[in-house]
Amino acid sequence: VRSGCGACSANPATPAPTAAPVSAGSDAPAQLGVAKVAYHAALVAAPAYVLQPMVLLAIFALTLLTLASSFGALTGSFTIALLAPMAVSGLRFSVFSLIVRRSRAGQTDLRLDDSEQDLFGLLFAGVRFVFVTLSAFGPFFLVSWATGPKLITYAMMGEAGLGTGELVLTLLLLAVTVIVPLISLPGAYAATALGTGCNGVNPLVGLVVLRRIPGPYFLTLAYLTAFWFASAALTSGGALAAFSSVADGSEDMVAGALLSMVLFTGVMTLLDVTSMLISARVLGLMTYHYREELGL
């Protein structure tokens, strides 16, 4: 095996010098990755990740872009109204992918590492996220489209030509086509973020991750589920309070309530972006702590 060191090649008998120990005053530790603590401890500390200046800047920028894209319909252009939210969603998923990759490498910054990723690869990750989400819930959409009218008629009128066995089978099929994607998607999203090109668009890869690390995977799933439910409950409660004030108030109160709704929308968008990036951090930590088991 050739040595990359010319001096060592010229005099093989001379031992290579050992690395000098890091002194207490050296700034070398600042260049190291994050210390590897227990996974459950890393999950507890995951929300603090968004307190970094660069991450906060990314959150506010994505929030403003998301809010701006939602007003695309006011331009009168159908193309802008359709493409602007899609472009911003792709950008959000690109940042999501960057956080997963940097966290998997044991880092906390948001810089592009030339050895692992490039800008085009991150932008293309947004396309993969769309495909993996649609393919995960595709069976549910098909079953709902085929059986939805019958189920609605059955629920409203008690009869739709469905026997008891067919009804139970339909409801079971609907449940499976929802539960399986919800269980599989965290692992699938991690694979999507770490993939390149068209790799990582198989939603069932999450079940492979589950099989290899069942305990940590269910812990991650429970953590993300609780996090998402808390965010959804906060959003629903705030929206209900805002709409109630608009419906029941006087003209002045309605004007104030409309302003409150605008501010509320901004705050909820901010929370949505923040929870998305925290989720990316959690998935990155999972792949970092169990990269040997996952073959990464």
Salt bridges, closest charged atoms under 4 A:
ASP109 OD1 - ARG102 NH2 2.78
ASP109 OD2 - ARG111 NE 3.19
ASP113 OD2 - ARG102 NH1 3.63
ASP272 OD2 - ARG92 NH2 2.65
